[in-house]
């Protein structure tokens, strides 16, 4: 197993290497970015540790078929930065980190590869704690966890708290309820049309919560299997080719990030945006476009913190009922951010950033 750094960017118009890309995200650059390769298993992974100011950097491992390592690097840098702010706003004593494994989990994932990755995580000495993300699940964490003591979100049989998707979805739902109160003066989504884009682990759970609350749910996904599952279990949900431009009250992006671009923000019909996807804004100025159009955006790292809160409970040994109450408190946290946004006349994203940065600076 070997480690290395990326010497230069493959795109001439992008900042070269790790340092330039990290500083483009914020004035708080990453502490450490490490690359791992294991020839025997085909493992190629990147771990980005953005901050350990509040504690060890915790974040999931994403297993994804990136076009090249430059795109993988861009993703892991953005995701790890978001984890720092997510942990700070959520009130947990953890820093921000993230990992990506380059490859198709359907064909490239193996027990030997995951074990090699676990040994790599262990070599970081506890600065990074891993969990599940896109392309990985609790069973994978069991394999990784046999090689390192710094893995959370394992199955209950292995001593973990299991799949974090239900609590992630619950947090999004609570944030959406707070958003509904801010926009329409009521905490229920009953009678509102909610477009859920992406029916993976969290999107599927969110559809169930919205249906139970009486929402009119419209769903879309590129995966026909995911669509068929939701159609079978939630027959009231309507299937659409896409939801961004559909007549909606709420747009819930739950797939990969970057779906809110200047063009999509310009045609979005929803009054509220709240979803589970990370890095929903393709560019920071998209929030201004939304705000100018009277659309309320719940910052993604505020809404989707439920999974982080769950695995943070594993780290500090909290009782599951206490963990759930912390996830339910995402409603109150979202409402506080809206109030700060109103008082200071700034967007919710800027307000959430201030909350996070005050806590980080205090540490």
RODO-2510 file (C-alpha; in nm, 4 decimals, decimal comma):
residues 363
     n   res          X          Y          Z
     1     x     0,0000     0,0000     0,0000
     2     x     0,1378     0,3402    -0,0960
     3     x     0,0392     0,7028    -0,0476
     4     x     0,1074     1,0046    -0,2640
     5     x    -0,0097     1,3561    -0,3421
     6     x    -0,1579     1,4869    -0,6649
     7     x     0,1162     1,6932    -0,8245
     8     x    -0,0847     1,8863    -1,0771
     9     x    -0,4322     1,9287    -1,2149
    10     x    -0,5372     1,7624    -1,5371
    11     x    -0,7374     2,0694    -1,6367
    12     x    -0,5439     2,3800    -1,7284
    13     x    -0,8130     2,6225    -1,6111
    14     x    -0,8370     2,4758    -1,2588
    15     x    -0,6076     2,5476    -0,9623
    16     x    -0,3099     2,3130    -0,9674
    17     x    -0,2881     2,0442    -0,7035
    18     x    -0,4487     2,0079    -0,3669
    19     x    -0,3518     2,3430    -0,2146
    20     x    -0,5071     2,5608    -0,4823
    21     x    -0,8271     2,3598    -0,4973
    22     x    -0,8642     2,3594    -0,1201
    23     x    -0,8292     2,7368    -0,0961
    24     x    -1,0874     2,7860    -0,3695
    25     x    -1,3506     2,6339    -0,1398
    26     x    -1,3035     2,8716     0,1528
    27     x    -1,0464     3,0635     0,3513
    28     x    -1,0228     2,7570     0,5779
    29     x    -0,8061     2,5155     0,3782
    30     x    -0,7779     2,1432     0,4412
    31     x    -0,5412     2,0141     0,7051
    32     x    -0,4499     1,6946     0,5224
    33     x    -0,5289     1,5135     0,1975
    34     x    -0,3880     1,1653     0,1459
    35     x    -0,4013     0,9275    -0,1482
    36     x    -0,3958     0,5507    -0,1144
    37     x    -0,3293     0,2815    -0,3714
    38     x    -0,3163    -0,0954    -0,3223
    39     x    -0,2127    -0,2778    -0,6380
    40     x    -0,3153    -0,6217    -0,5141
    41     x    -0,6830    -0,5269    -0,4708
    42     x    -0,7133    -0,2362    -0,7132
    43     x    -0,7911     0,0065    -0,4330
    44     x    -0,7577     0,3750    -0,5226
    45     x    -0,8819     0,6052    -0,2489
    46     x    -0,8516     0,9642    -0,1313
    47     x    -0,9150     1,0814     0,2255
    48     x    -0,9575     1,4539     0,2844
    49     x    -0,9367     1,5872     0,6407
    50     x    -1,0666     1,9402     0,6404
    51     x    -1,0637     2,0230     1,0109
    52     x    -1,0024     1,8571     1,3458
    53     x    -1,0680     2,1728     1,5483
    54     x    -1,3744     2,0218     1,7184
    55     x    -1,2540     1,6609     1,7243
    56     x    -1,1527     1,3784     1,4910
    57     x    -1,2661     1,4270     1,1328
    58     x    -1,5690     1,2083     1,0616
    59     x    -1,7268     1,1482     0,7241
    60     x    -1,8498     0,8694     0,5003
    61     x    -1,6645     0,6794     0,2322
    62     x    -1,8122     0,7263    -0,1150
    63     x    -1,7512     0,4439    -0,3669
    64     x    -1,8148     0,5946    -0,7100
    65     x    -1,6998     0,5520    -1,0733
    66     x    -1,5384     0,8931    -1,1165
    67     x    -1,4222     0,9795    -1,4665
    68     x    -1,0741     1,0529    -1,3328
    69     x    -0,8916     1,1307    -1,0083
    70     x    -0,9222     1,5072    -1,0588
    71     x    -1,3000     1,4825    -1,0372
    72     x    -1,2663     1,2499    -0,7397
    73     x    -1,0398     1,5030    -0,5695
    74     x    -1,2821     1,7879    -0,6325
    75     x    -1,5659     1,5847    -0,4840
    76     x    -1,3803     1,4734    -0,1718
    77     x    -1,2574     1,8268    -0,1019
    78     x    -1,6065     1,9733    -0,1281
    79     x    -1,7668     1,6947     0,0737
    80     x    -1,5099     1,7113     0,3555
    81     x    -1,5444     2,0886     0,3802
    82     x    -1,9204     2,0411     0,4138
    83     x    -1,8716     1,7834     0,6908
    84     x    -1,6801     2,0356     0,9023
    85     x    -1,9689     2,2800     0,8834
    86     x    -2,2294     2,0068     0,9263
    87     x    -2,0681     1,8838     1,2481
    88     x    -2,0266     2,2365     1,3816
    89     x    -2,3903     2,3331     1,3227
    90     x    -2,5155     1,9969     1,4515
    91     x    -2,3360     2,0596     1,7812
    92     x    -2,1296     1,7394     1,7812
    93     x    -1,7674     1,7289     1,8923
    94     x    -1,6271     1,6131     1,5620
    95     x    -1,4353     1,7618     1,2739
    96     x    -1,4929     1,7240     0,9038
    97     x    -1,3519     1,4649     0,6684
    98     x    -1,4550     1,2492     0,3758
    99     x    -1,3177     0,9677     0,1644
   100     x    -1,3766     0,8475    -0,1889
   101     x    -1,2911     0,5146    -0,3465
   102     x    -1,2581     0,5333    -0,7235
   103     x    -1,4469     0,2553    -0,9000
   104     x    -1,7846     0,1005    -0,9658
   105     x    -1,9104    -0,0609    -0,6444
   106     x    -2,1174    -0,3076    -0,8478
   107     x    -1,8088    -0,4557    -1,0126
   108     x    -1,4989    -0,3346    -0,8257
   109     x    -1,5966    -0,3744    -0,4622
   110     x    -1,4503    -0,6777    -0,2862
   111     x    -1,3881    -0,7843     0,0707
   112     x    -1,0134    -0,7702     0,0081
   113     x    -1,0368    -0,4143    -0,1267
   114     x    -1,2449    -0,2992     0,1698
   115     x    -1,0002    -0,4653     0,4089
   116     x    -0,7099    -0,2849     0,2408
   117     x    -0,9005     0,0400     0,2766
   118     x    -0,9628    -0,0344     0,6454
   119     x    -0,5902    -0,0781     0,7019
   120     x    -0,5326     0,2563     0,5348
   121     x    -0,7865     0,4280     0,7626
   122     x    -0,6155     0,2710     1,0638
   123     x    -0,2792     0,4106     0,9487
   124     x    -0,4166     0,7632     0,9961
   125     x    -0,4133     0,7104     1,3717
   126     x    -0,7695     0,8197     1,4477
   127     x    -0,7548     1,1571     1,2750
   128     x    -1,0241     1,0276     1,0387
   129     x    -1,3294     0,8167     1,1313
   130     x    -1,5161     0,6631     0,8410
   131     x    -1,8821     0,5759     0,7885
   132     x    -2,1084     0,4815     0,4959
   133     x    -2,1957     0,7005     0,1985
   134     x    -2,3022     0,6565    -0,1644
   135     x    -2,1866     0,3131    -0,2794
   136     x    -2,1144     0,1772     0,0689
   137     x    -2,3360     0,0362     0,3437
   138     x    -2,3253    -0,0960     0,6980
   139     x    -2,2092    -0,4408     0,5865
   140     x    -1,9110    -0,2827     0,4127
   141     x    -1,8283    -0,0984     0,7340
   142     x    -1,8214    -0,4338     0,9133
   143     x    -1,5445    -0,5473     0,6775
   144     x    -1,3583    -0,2168     0,7076
   145     x    -1,4049    -0,2228     1,0843
   146     x    -1,2202    -0,5507     1,1196
   147     x    -0,9069    -0,3632     1,0170
   148     x    -0,9574    -0,0380     1,2048
   149     x    -1,1171     0,0870     1,5246
   150     x    -1,2112     0,4088     1,3439
   151     x    -1,5253     0,2943     1,1598
   152     x    -1,8827     0,3727     1,2647
   153     x    -2,2232     0,2932     1,1186
   154     x    -2,1571    -0,0822     1,1314
   155     x    -2,4403    -0,3340     1,1612
   156     x    -2,5951    -0,3910     1,5057
   157     x    -2,4534    -0,7457     1,5009
   158     x    -2,1060    -0,5928     1,4773
   159     x    -2,1782    -0,3454     1,7568
   160     x    -2,2764    -0,0500     1,5400
   161     x    -2,5931     0,1557     1,5069
   162     x    -2,6731     0,0221     1,1599
   163     x    -2,7994     0,2048     0,8529
   164     x    -2,8039     0,5810     0,9046
   165     x    -3,0459     0,6464     0,6167
   166     x    -3,3644     0,6504     0,8282
   167     x    -3,2292     0,9163     1,0665
   168     x    -3,0802     1,1162     0,7801
   169     x    -3,4229     1,1201     0,6167
   170     x    -3,5857     1,2129     0,9485
   171     x    -3,3531     1,5114     0,9803
   172     x    -3,4390     1,6265     0,6280
   173     x    -3,8074     1,5882     0,7081
   174     x    -3,7727     1,7944     1,0268
   175     x    -3,5831     2,0648     0,8379
   176     x    -3,8535     2,0618     0,5710
   177     x    -4,1206     2,1053     0,8386
   178     x    -3,9331     2,4082     0,9715
   179     x    -3,9091     2,5395     0,6160
   180     x    -4,2824     2,4898     0,5673
   181     x    -4,3503     2,6883     0,8832
   182     x    -4,1217     2,9663     0,7579
   183     x    -4,2862     2,9812     0,4139
   184     x    -4,6491     2,8894     0,4805
   185     x    -4,6903     2,9222     0,8569
   186     x    -4,7602     2,5537     0,9205
   187     x    -4,5316     2,2630     1,0112
   188     x    -4,7127     1,9985     0,8063
   189     x    -4,6482     1,9051     0,4437
   190     x    -5,0043     1,7768     0,4062
   191     x    -5,1495     1,8961     0,0771
   192     x    -4,8124     2,0236    -0,0500
   193     x    -4,6568     1,8850    -0,3650
   194     x    -4,3035     1,7651    -0,2894
   195     x    -4,0678     1,6556    -0,5648
   196     x    -3,8105     1,4033    -0,4428
   197     x    -3,5194     1,3733    -0,6858
   198     x    -3,3135     1,0615    -0,6155
   199     x    -3,4548     0,7481    -0,4541
   200     x    -3,1487     0,5971    -0,2961
   201     x    -3,1309     0,4999     0,0686
   202     x    -3,2307     0,8420     0,2045
   203     x    -3,4699     0,9476    -0,0725
   204     x    -3,6665     0,6261    -0,0287
   205     x    -3,7023     0,6838     0,3466
   206     x    -3,8023     1,0465     0,2892
   207     x    -4,0831     0,9434     0,0535
   208     x    -4,2249     0,7282     0,3325
   209     x    -4,2201     1,0153     0,5836
   210     x    -4,3774     1,2598     0,3385
   211     x    -4,6489     1,0142     0,2362
   212     x    -4,7360     0,9506     0,5998
   213     x    -4,7639     1,3274     0,6536
   214     x    -5,0134     1,3615     0,3699
   215     x    -4,7898     1,5229     0,1092
   216     x    -4,8495     1,4785    -0,2635
   217     x    -4,5166     1,3216    -0,3625
   218     x    -4,3623     1,3286    -0,7105
   219     x    -4,0473     1,1202    -0,7607
   220     x    -3,7702     1,0835    -1,0176
   221     x    -3,4569     0,8724    -1,0469
   222     x    -3,2306     0,7485    -1,3248
   223     x    -3,2430     0,4001    -1,1707
   224     x    -3,5552     0,2080    -1,2829
   225     x    -3,5148    -0,0401    -0,9956
   226     x    -3,5350     0,2421    -0,7403
   227     x    -3,8409     0,3837    -0,9152
   228     x    -4,0125     0,0452    -0,9213
   229     x    -3,9477    -0,0057    -0,5499
   230     x    -4,1063     0,3279    -0,4559
   231     x    -4,3987     0,2759    -0,6951
   232     x    -4,4685    -0,0632    -0,5366
   233     x    -4,4436     0,0494    -0,1748
   234     x    -4,5893     0,3995    -0,2101
   235     x    -4,8469     0,3767    -0,4904
   236     x    -4,9710     0,7302    -0,4228
   237     x    -4,6332     0,8718    -0,5297
   238     x    -4,6296     0,9918    -0,8910
   239     x    -4,3332     0,9092    -1,1145
   240     x    -4,1892     1,1837    -1,3383
   241     x    -3,8958     1,2114    -1,5774
   242     x    -3,7695     1,5069    -1,3740
   243     x    -3,8947     1,7292    -1,0941
   244     x    -3,6895     2,0513    -1,1032
   245     x    -3,9162     2,2304    -1,3508
   246     x    -4,2367     2,0547    -1,2398
   247     x    -4,5126     2,2446    -1,0558
   248     x    -4,4004     2,1905    -0,6963
   249     x    -4,4266     2,3464    -0,3537
   250     x    -4,1052     2,1790    -0,2312
   251     x    -3,8033     2,0560    -0,4257
   252     x    -3,6093     1,7854    -0,2403
   253     x    -3,2758     1,7051    -0,4104
   254     x    -3,1627     1,3683    -0,2752
   255     x    -2,9267     1,2455    -0,5467
   256     x    -2,5750     1,3735    -0,6105
   257     x    -2,4929     1,7413    -0,5663
   258     x    -2,4798     2,0388    -0,7998
   259     x    -2,8381     2,0190    -0,9291
   260     x    -2,9083     2,3818    -0,8382
   261     x    -2,7389     2,5750    -1,1176
   262     x    -2,8130     2,9302    -1,2348
   263     x    -3,0352     2,7830    -1,5072
   264     x    -3,2297     2,5386    -1,2875
   265     x    -3,2684     2,8027    -1,0167
   266     x    -3,4216     3,0266    -1,2814
   267     x    -3,6941     2,7775    -1,3760
   268     x    -3,7592     2,6190    -1,0364
   269     x    -4,1261     2,6484    -0,9468
   270     x    -4,1010     2,5442    -0,5814
   271     x    -4,1155     2,7911    -0,2924
   272     x    -3,8946     2,5739    -0,0690
   273     x    -3,5806     2,3683    -0,1374
   274     x    -3,4825     2,1084     0,1210
   275     x    -3,3147     1,7779     0,0516
   276     x    -3,0512     1,5242     0,1488
   277     x    -2,7982     1,5791    -0,1310
   278     x    -2,4627     1,7307    -0,0391
   279     x    -2,3310     2,0409    -0,2164
   280     x    -2,6633     2,1209    -0,3814
   281     x    -2,5510     2,4620    -0,5106
   282     x    -2,3355     2,4335    -0,8220
   283     x    -2,2080     2,7835    -0,7439
   284     x    -2,2430     2,9967    -0,4283
   285     x    -2,4282     3,2703    -0,6176
   286     x    -2,7164     3,0301    -0,6864
   287     x    -2,8459     3,1014    -0,3358
   288     x    -2,8797     3,4683    -0,4310
   289     x    -3,0778     3,3713    -0,7406
   290     x    -3,3121     3,1616    -0,5289
   291     x    -3,3502     3,4362    -0,2707
   292     x    -3,4243     3,6989    -0,5370
   293     x    -3,6987     3,4726    -0,6713
   294     x    -3,8541     3,4308    -0,3269
   295     x    -3,7420     3,0691    -0,2882
   296     x    -3,6266     2,9532     0,0552
   297     x    -3,3287     2,7170     0,0603
   298     x    -3,2476     2,5039     0,3641
   299     x    -2,8665     2,4638     0,3627
   300     x    -2,7950     2,1014     0,2783
   301     x    -2,5495     2,0414     0,5621
   302     x    -2,8114     2,1572     0,8119
   303     x    -3,0892     1,9368     0,6762
   304     x    -2,8905     1,6178     0,6179
   305     x    -2,7057     1,6010     0,9508
   306     x    -2,9160     1,3153     1,0911
   307     x    -2,6767     1,0440     0,9797
   308     x    -2,3795     1,2284     1,1241
   309     x    -2,5643     1,2725     1,4536
   310     x    -2,6373     0,8988     1,4607
   311     x    -2,2773     0,7880     1,4121
   312     x    -2,1558     1,0621     1,6468
   313     x    -2,3740     0,8900     1,9044
   314     x    -2,1697     0,5746     1,8481
   315     x    -1,8509     0,7684     1,9134
   316     x    -1,9730     0,9194     2,2423
   317     x    -2,1847     0,6207     2,3524
   318     x    -2,5208     0,8004     2,3542
   319     x    -2,8477     0,6136     2,4008
   320     x    -3,0513     0,5730     2,0779
   321     x    -3,3430     0,7723     2,2231
   322     x    -3,1067     1,0616     2,2951
   323     x    -2,9685     1,0391     1,9416
   324     x    -3,3169     1,0530     1,7931
   325     x    -3,4024     1,3587     2,0015
   326     x    -3,0898     1,5291     1,8646
   327     x    -3,2049     1,4527     1,5108
   328     x    -3,5531     1,5880     1,5856
   329     x    -3,3819     1,9070     1,7062
   330     x    -3,2810     1,9789     1,3449
   331     x    -3,6253     2,1412     1,3266
   332     x    -3,5294     2,3961     1,5941
   333     x    -3,1833     2,4506     1,4458
   334     x    -3,3311     2,5225     1,1035
   335     x    -3,5812     2,7654     1,2537
   336     x    -3,2986     2,9471     1,4343
   337     x    -3,1064     2,9828     1,1095
   338     x    -3,4127     3,1282     0,9382
   339     x    -3,4484     3,3781     1,2226
   340     x    -3,0817     3,4813     1,1923
   341     x    -3,1273     3,5128     0,8175
   342     x    -3,4233     3,7443     0,8686
   343     x    -3,2594     3,9520     1,1422
   344     x    -2,9296     4,0045     0,9570
   345     x    -3,0897     4,0217     0,6098
   346     x    -2,8649     3,7466     0,4748
   347     x    -2,9367     3,4145     0,3090
   348     x    -2,9878     3,0990     0,5156
   349     x    -2,6603     2,9611     0,3791
   350     x    -2,4655     3,2608     0,5043
   351     x    -2,6463     3,2385     0,8392
   352     x    -2,5626     2,8678     0,8763
   353     x    -2,1990     2,9375     0,7900
   354     x    -2,1824     3,1990     1,0650
   355     x    -2,3212     2,9542     1,3200
   356     x    -2,0631     2,6951     1,2192
   357     x    -1,7675     2,9330     1,2069
   358     x    -1,8428     3,0803     1,5482
   359     x    -1,8285     2,7348     1,7024
   360     x    -1,5117     2,6401     1,5160
   361     x    -1,3406     2,9675     1,6069
   362     x    -1,4397     2,9263     1,9718
   363     x    -1,2619     2,5915     1,9750
***
